[in-house]
Structures are given as C-alpha cells and as structure tokens.
Amino acid sequence: MLPLMRTNKRESIMLSTSPRVLFPYKSLAVGLLFSVILGPLGLLYSSFWGGIILLPFAIFFLCNQLYFLAILIWIACCILSVRAIEQYNCQLMQVIISQ
C-alpha cells in the first residue's frame, strides 16, 4: 500500500484503492551472481545476445586449456551483465515516466 501524505479522507481512499502495478525490473545482484558462477550462461539472464556471442569463445578457450583467456571472458561477462541490467532498468524507467 502506498503511504499517504495528505489528510483529505476522500483523496486517501481513492489513492489506497488504486491498483499497484509492478514492473519487471531485473535484479543487479542476481545478474552478477549468475555471471560470476556461470560465466556466459549467466550472462544470458541480462543480455541474451551477449551470452550467445561469448559462450562459444568460453567453450573454445576452456577446451583448448587457455585458462587465462577464459578468465578474461568470465570477467567480461560480469562487467557486461551489470551494464546490460542497468541499461535495461533505465530504459524501463524512461518508459514508465513517459506514460
């Protein structure tokens, strides 16, 4: 329920009975956790195309025992995940404000 600032009883009743709309924000903590644990697979939560593009590189580097490059891919996934979620939530907020 929304907190009410005004003392007008009729207005407070109208505000409290209005439906509350929840928007599908993406959680920054969940996205970062997925990316740290799963790497490119976790990046799929925040950026589908980012995960699709980085997944073959990670598989290739891990299969060929190029662990340093695989770690760089993992770190890049974490950075891209945070950036993609922030961008998604900002775009969603702009749509909400423009309505």
TAVEN-V666648 format. One record per residue. N is the residue number from 1. SS is DSSP state (H for helix, E for strand, - for the rest). PSI is psi in radians with two decimals (NA if undefined). Layout:
BEGIN
N,SS,PSI
N,SS,PSI
END
This chain:
BEGIN
1,-,2.47
2,-,2.43
3,-,2.49
4,-,2.33
5,-,-0.38
6,-,2.74
7,-,-0.08
8,-,2.06
9,H,-0.72
10,H,-0.73
11,H,-0.66
12,H,-0.60
13,H,-0.71
14,H,-0.68
15,H,-0.67
16,H,-0.40
17,H,-0.09
18,-,2.48
19,-,2.51
20,-,2.23
21,-,2.23
22,-,2.31
23,-,2.62
24,-,1.23
25,-,2.62
26,-,2.41
27,-,2.24
28,H,-0.69
29,H,-0.74
30,H,-0.75
31,H,-0.73
32,H,-0.70
33,H,-0.79
34,H,-0.73
35,H,-0.65
36,H,-0.73
37,H,-0.78
38,H,-0.16
39,-,-2.20
40,H,-0.52
41,H,-0.64
42,H,-0.48
43,H,-0.39
44,H,-0.47
45,H,-0.74
46,H,-0.62
47,-,1.82
48,H,-0.89
49,H,-0.56
50,H,-0.75
51,H,-0.72
52,H,-0.67
53,H,-0.73
54,H,-0.33
55,H,-0.84
56,H,-0.62
57,H,-0.77
58,H,-0.74
59,H,-0.77
60,H,-0.82
61,H,-0.69
62,H,-0.68
63,H,-0.58
64,-,0.22
65,-,0.67
66,-,1.25
67,H,-0.59
68,H,-0.76
69,H,-0.59
70,H,-0.67
71,H,-0.66
72,H,-0.68
73,H,-0.73
74,H,-0.79
75,H,-0.72
76,H,-0.64
77,H,-0.71
78,H,-0.77
79,H,-0.80
80,H,-0.60
81,H,-0.83
82,H,-0.78
83,H,-0.75
84,H,-0.69
85,H,-0.73
86,H,-0.74
87,H,-0.72
88,H,-0.81
89,H,-0.63
90,H,-0.73
91,H,-0.69
92,H,-0.69
93,H,-0.66
94,H,-0.66
95,H,-0.70
96,H,-0.76
97,H,-0.63
98,H,-0.25
99,-,NA
END
